[in-house]
Amino acid sequence: MHDFALQDRQVLGELASWIADRRDAPVPPRPAGAAALPEVTGSGIGIRATWAALRDVLLPSSFPTDHPRYLAFVGGSPTPAAVIADAALSAAAVYGGSELEAGDVVAAERVAIRWLCDTIGYPEQSHGVFVAGGSLANLSALVTARHQRVTERGGMPGIIVASASTHSSVRAAAGIMGCQVLSVGTPDRPLHADELTAVLDGLDPDDVVAVVANAGATNTGAIDALREIAECCEVRGIWLHVDAAYGGAALLAPGRRAEFDGIQHADSVTIDPHKWLFTPFDCAAVLYLDPAIARAAHQQRAVYLEAVEDDGADNPADYAAHLTRRARGVPVWASLVANGTDAYVDAVEQCLAVAEYAAKQIETLPHLEIVTEPHLSVVLFRRRGWTAEHYSAWSAEIQANGLALVTPTTFDGESVLRLCFVNPLTSTDDVDLVLKTLECHAPNG
Ligand SMILES: *Cc1c(COP(=O)(O)O)cnc(C)c1O
């Protein structure tokens, strides 16, 4: 019988060296499909050849999100401590759903959750759980909100009122829940309470599942007027969910905290460590002001779960739409322990500083122009004289030659360029390199 033996321990040493080397010298990707993947066969090719295929074929064809010039989308740049913890977590085959099985692993995740709760200014009794992504965090929070509304007042509310810049995942969550999204405010502009009040005044509060506000809209980094919005929800008894999946990390920068004021009054908050908090994919947190409500909404009950669900247990499985789960908070904890929280403050501030540098450079260069005042670490700008086709061709060109990943987006109906800085290893030189390629000609589109 095949026993899945390790066969070749040396492979593990090579993996360790590879982890270290790739960080010291990030390599631009090779096109996908350039080399053939080994076939799946009846007898298998063994661990050595498989490792070689991973190292030389699969992985080099992806544009790594921790490359210093991965500036499209919101990437992720895990710390070495987080990577080691993530690898060990897989190797240890940890079931992260219950205290019974995971022991101190759950305790470590709880420390990481506590740090996030403290960061947003949540009180002692707040709690949450790490889930696979911001999308699942938003869904879990909205299901919790609906549970609370139904428990309190009966009926079945069907409307999610969301700031116009709300991430697509909220619409997806609404679809799963059979709810309708009512958009308020203007896309890519911070939402204010007067706009929200005007909409809520026309609704029966019993029909509203929750209000969703943004703390760092994905397209622009804009932060809604959270304090006003929280007050507006509070007086109506409506659940407020704040989506800080990308932007929440900026709470660590003392100079930026004021912009988030009011987030501590949200009933639930999403924040993604796999975006701007240096954790491997996938890791998002959903945090609750009153975790008992989340537990009531999500805890699964069955005879085969009775052993893990005794009344005193605090099981991560209970706070979101999942059961079996990766203990994905462990890399967050390990990296916090290894690097200390000051390093996180520095790293976030570094990203903000490079974003500011980029904005300043763009203002000084005659062929470039800032589109809207930058928020957090997102910079939107245009290349004078270029069209959407030029942007696409340019983006494809610099991706193909391995220089950078930068993609266009749309702002106020106009195709523009967007840079998003979430990697502390991105330098001002990287910014200059990218901006330089916009100097010359229009690309051959
Ligand atoms: C990225 C993002 C999400 C979705 O998170 P995933 O981890 O990609 O599922 C939700 N909201 C905001 C504001 C985001 O930036």
The ligand as an ORCA input file, in Angstrom:
! r2SCAN-3c Opt
* xyz 0 1
  C     -11.265     43.338     -0.589
  C     -12.485     43.873      0.042
  C     -13.555     43.036      0.377
  C     -13.571     41.578      0.007
  O     -12.615     40.894      0.713
  P     -12.062     39.480      0.184
  O     -11.072     39.160      1.238
  O     -11.478     39.727     -1.168
  O     -13.213     38.548      0.148
  C     -14.634     43.582      1.012
  N     -14.666     44.885      1.305
  C     -13.660     45.726      0.999
  C     -13.767     47.168      1.361
  C     -12.530     45.250      0.352
  O     -11.536     46.095      0.040
*
